[in-house]
Amino acid sequence: MSIRILLADDHQMLRQGLRTLLEREPDLEIAAEAGNCQAAVRLTKQLAPAVVIIDMAMADSNGLEVIREITTASPGVKIIVLSNHSDRRLVVNVLKAGAAGFLLKDCAFEELARAIREVAARKAYISQGLSDLVVQDYLEALRESEARFRTIFEDAPLGMALVDLDGLVVESNPALQKMLGYTREELRHKPFYNFTGEEDAQRCLDYFQEMLRGQRASFRMEKPFIRPDGSRAWGLLSVSPFRDDAEQLRYAIGMVEDITEQKKNEEDIRSYQEQLRSLASDLSLTEENERRRLATELHDQVGQILALAQIKLGALRESVSTTHLAAPLEEIRRLLEQSIRFTRSLTFELSPPILYDLGFEAAVEWLADMMEEQQGLHIQINRNGYPPQPLNEEIRVLLFQAVRELLVNVVKHAQASQVQIAIAKEGKYLKVTVSDDGVGLSPDVSHGFGLFSIRERLKYLGGQLEVLSAPGQGAQVALMVPLKY
């Protein structure tokens, strides 16, 4: 396949001479000629030649700007610059602008043909006699670049390592050495995925090999690093490939952010959350015990006194013969009956004895009957063939309180007419689902303290809370708790 060439020079005789010489080569083909810079740019975009040979001194534009414009618009096109000047700075600036080759106009034709073939093969070519000047400039620039890189590498607050394709550390910076507790020499030639647990090391190695195969552009992972003294440092590891100018993978660069303090803070927060959940559970049980104590006092003291007063009032009515006392005594009797009913109702609302005597399922049935009677809310209970199970006091109390709070929310916010309570066993868990046909949960309810409190107390017991709700389509709240007999 021939190499297509665009000749760009404002001297027609030079273009024709070059064309005549180049067309003698069987693998070279002249695609077009341009007599000025603008035509060169336009024809390059239209024809996409492999190589553009351009005179640096064409009068209608700045040569460096034309090179940049061509390389930006047509990055696959290679440019060879012809010039009468051999100044080192000119050569370097031409190459920096994007040219792949630089030739003096008085070079031999054979050198031009060789340069065309070299740049077409994605290599650079500089006219003989200029190479030493450019190499010297390149070495100086390289030394400056290396010094800047070394400064950045050494002073970086992040741990950094240069890793070869075998995964061995070639170089490390002081931040990484301090974090891991190893010296520069101890880290060198060691696999970068070491210094951690076996599982994390294998996962890191797998990611690294996938990156080498091109299956990953890079990878990040959190992992603990084990220091020589056995202590652990947590790091966020980021590994990226480093390629040369020919896009060949040469090294990998690993950066490690020390997140040990962050992990410690997260662990402290988790510990505080667990303590708060424990405290919430203890407070809930304390609250229930106090409710139960008050209910017992109401039943044993106030309830008994009212019952005794009712008995004595009945005896008094039978012994009184005068009729003018009958009406007042009847009114007192009615007041006593109302007080007894109110006391009994308050006793059940504070802490229903059924919850302790007959269990959670029976208490939920009593609660449903009471809510239906008081609020006119139709509540259906479905056990799905699930027989009553003995639950420990903590779970029994929490579930009953949660169901009661959910039903109160339905009455206050849902505008529902029907509620279903499903009680079922799922593996080692008891699942209680409360569903309604109302307007759905509003944000202030779904993110309110009530559901948050239930969720946190369930987490402490190893359970969870799930909420499904959509505007106008009702709400469903599922409570999951482990069965503990």
Summary of the structure (lengths in Angstrom):
residues: 485
radius of gyration: 43.3
end to end distance: 82.7
largest distance: 147.6
contacts: 1442
relative contact order: 0.05
helix: 52%
strand: 22%
